[in-house]
Amino acid sequence: MPSHPLIAITTTLVPSGAHGLPHVLLGAQYVAAVEQLGASAVLLSPAHEPRSIARLLDLCDGLLLTGGEDVDPTRYGEEPHPLCGPPNPERDAMELAALTHALERPMPVLAICRGMQLLNVARGGTLYQDLESERPSSVLHEQTQPVYERAHSARVQPGTRMHAITGRDELRINSFHHQGVQRLAESLQASVWAEDGLIEAVEDRERPWVVGVQWHPERGESAAPGDRRDPDRRLIWAFVQACAEHAERRSANHAEALDLVQPEAEVVATDRRGEEYLR
């Protein structure tokens, strides 16, 4: 890998402790997944001021949108379904601002589970608020199997980025969600589908490297860090590599800009110790 990128990872706030005060929460697997591959993680939280989110992202080379609470349905113009989870408006606002900032750069984005749903909403799509009641199917998308087991199959579209990354026409994936993509945003392309036809992965048509997956690749990644054939590991690796390449481009552009604006150093004085001062 050409460099060691800095990757922003989103978190949430939950009440905790004896007084129920808000605490930052993130599954450690997200950090482990990217840091095992040479990247370093920076955590973004709803507790940060918007200006801090922008400043932190300016330092970073990629954005990882994580899983968690349901996206507020008012964000895509719908009334809450009775089985939709309670909204977290602070998290929604933070992640939408972070995603907008990342897409403007543009830096690589990997959106996982809720992250993929938020990506679809941000780009103009909508969601099923509760799959079991709104879209009954034979696939149980909230698996009862242990965390590191893959619950069902998924078909990968040839010619897509996901197909190039995984090298497979079919995947076995884990499944821990009760919502999913209903109307796909026009700027996104579906690249993986579950056995029941539900979209399991998307790619942005208008950005160099923006991928969303409905499953949790960081969980398998953390459990089997040495298996380079594992498609989850290959996905995380491809994301980290894209971030590293983005870091190199930023560094090269910065160096080129300095060369353009920095005049040739000129010796203007020498002190008693013989040290030259440059103007």
N, C-alpha and C positions, 0 to 999 in steps of 0.2 A: 504494500500500500504506500502511495507516495508521501503521505503526511498523516498526522494524528489529529483528526477533526474534533471540533467542539460541537456537541449536539444538544439542543434544547429539548427537554422532556417536560410535558405538561403534567400538573398534579391537580388535586382537588382539596377542598377544605371540608373537614367533618368535625362535629362537636366531640370533644374528648376530655378526659380528666375529671377530677372531682367536681369542677364547676361548669363543665360542658362548654368550655371555650373552644373556638375554632382552631384546629390543628391541620397542618399540611399533611396530606396522605398520598403515598405512591407505592405501588408494588415494587419491591426491590428487583424483581426479575427484569424490568425495563432497563434499569441501570446496568445490571450484570450483562445483559445481552449485547449492549453496544460496547461496554468497556472491555469485555473479553476479547473483542476484535480490535482493540487499540484506540478507540475513541474515548473522549471524556464527556461526562454528562453535566449539564447545567439545568437546574430545576426551575420551571416557571410555575408560579402559583397564583390563584385568584387574590391572594393578599398583596401581590405586587401592584404598584401604581402603573397605569398604562405607559407612562414615560419610561419606567424601568423595564417593562416587557420589550419595548422598542429598542432600548439601549442594549439589553442582554442579547436580543436576536441579532443586533448589528455585529456582535462579537462572535456569533455562532455560524456554523457551516451547514446546519440541517435542523429540521424540526420533527419531533416524534410526538404525535397526538395519541394519547393513551385511552384505554377503556374506562368505563365507569357509569355514571348516572345517565338517565335518559335525557336527550336534548329537548329543551322546552318546545312543545309543538307550536306555540305562537310564533316561533322563529320561521316556520314554514307555512304559516297562515291557517292553522287548524286549531280547533278546540281540543282540550285534553281528553283523551279516552279514559274511561274509568280505571283501566289497568295500566295506564301510563304512570311511571314513577314520578315523584315530586321533582320539580325543576330545581336546578342550581344556576340561577341567573348570573351569579358572579363568575362561575366557571365558564358558562357559555360565552359571556362577553370577553373573558380573557383569551379563550382559545380561538374565538373568531378573529380577535384583533391580532393574535400571534400568527394565525394562518394567513390573514391578509398581508401582513408584513412579510412573511416568508414567500408568498407567491409573487410579491412585487420585486423581490431580489433578482431572479428567482433562485431559491435554494431548494435542495431536495427535501421532500416531505414524505414520511411514512405515517399513515393513519391507521390505527388498530382499533377494531371493534367499534365502540362509541366514536372513536376518531374518524373512522370511515363514514359513519352516519353524519357526523358534523361536517365533514368535507362535502358530502353530497348536498346537505342543507345550505352550506355556505355558497355553493356553486349554483343553487337554484332548484334543487331536487326536494323530494318529500320522503317521508318514512311511514312504514307500518308501525303504529304505536304499540301494538301487541299482536304478535304473529299468530299465536294459538287461536285467538278469537277472530282476527281479521283475515287470516290467511291459513286456514287449517291445512295440514299436509301430513305426509307420512314421516317426515324428518323431524326429530326432536332437536330443536336448536338450543335448548337449555339442557345439555347432556347431564346424565346422572353418573356417568363413568368418572373415574379419578381424573385429576387435573392434567396429568401427562399422557392420558390416552386420547386417541383421535377417534371421534364418534361416528363420522360419516364421510362419504366420498364426495368429491367435487370435480367438475370437468373444467379443464383449462383450455382456453381458446388459442389455437396455434397462431403465430404471428404477433402475439402480444408480448409486452415486457415481462409479464409473469411467466409466460411459457419459456422465454429466453432465460430467465433467472432460474426457474426450477428444473427445466429440461424434461418436463413431464406433461403428458396429456391428461393425467388424472392424479388427484391428491387425496390423502386421508387427512382430515383436519379436525381440530377440536371445535367445540361449539358452546358458547356461554352467553347467549344473547336472546332477548325476547322481542327485540325490534329489528328492523331491516329496511333496506332500500325499497321504496315503492315506486316513485317516479324518478328515474335517473336523470341527473342534471345533464344538459345538452353538451357541456364541455367535457363530460366524463365518458369513458368507454368501459363497459363491463368486460372482464377478462376471465373470471372464474364463476361458475354456478354450482349450487348444491344439487343433489339428486332431484329435489322438488322444484328446481328452476329458480330458487331465490339467488340473487346476486351475492357472491361471496368475495369478490375483489373488483376494484375499479382502477382506472388509470386516467390521468388528466391529458386530454388531447392537446392542450395549449401550453403545457409546461414541460421542461426537459425531463424531470424526474419527480413525479408525484404519484404515489401508489397508496391505495387503501385496501385493507383486508378485514373481513368480518371476524376471522378467527384470531387466536392469540399465538403468533409465532414466537414471542419472547418466552413463553413457558416451556416449549420443547427445546428452544435454543439454550435456555439456562440449564436444562436437565441433561443435555448431551452436547457439551461444548466442543468435543473432539470429532464429532461426526460431520465431515464436510459434505457428505452426500445428502444429508437431511435437507429437505426443501425449506423448512423454516430457517435453518441456519444459513442457507444460500440466500434467502430473502434479506435477512438482517445484514449479512455480509455485503450484498449488493447495495443496500442503503448506506452502510458505513463507507463503502468505497466511493459511492457517488458524492458523499459529504466530503471525503478526502480530496477528491478531484475538484470540488467547488472551492475548497480551501486553497488549493494550489492556484486556481485561476484568480482568486481574490488577491493572493500574495503577488502573483505576477502583474496584475493590473495596478496594484499599489506601487510596486517597484517601478513600473513604466511611468506612472504618473509623477513619481518623485524625480525620475530622470528628466522629465519634460519641464518641470518647474524649478528645479534646483540649479542655480548658476554654478559655474565652476568656482571652486574654492580659491580664494585669493589671500595671500599672506599680507597682513596689514601692519603687524607689529611683532616685536620680540621682547619679552621681559628679560630681566637680569639672569634668569636661569636658562635662557635660550629656548623657552617654549614658544612655539608659533601660535598665534591667534588667527583664526580663519573668519572671514566675513562672507 
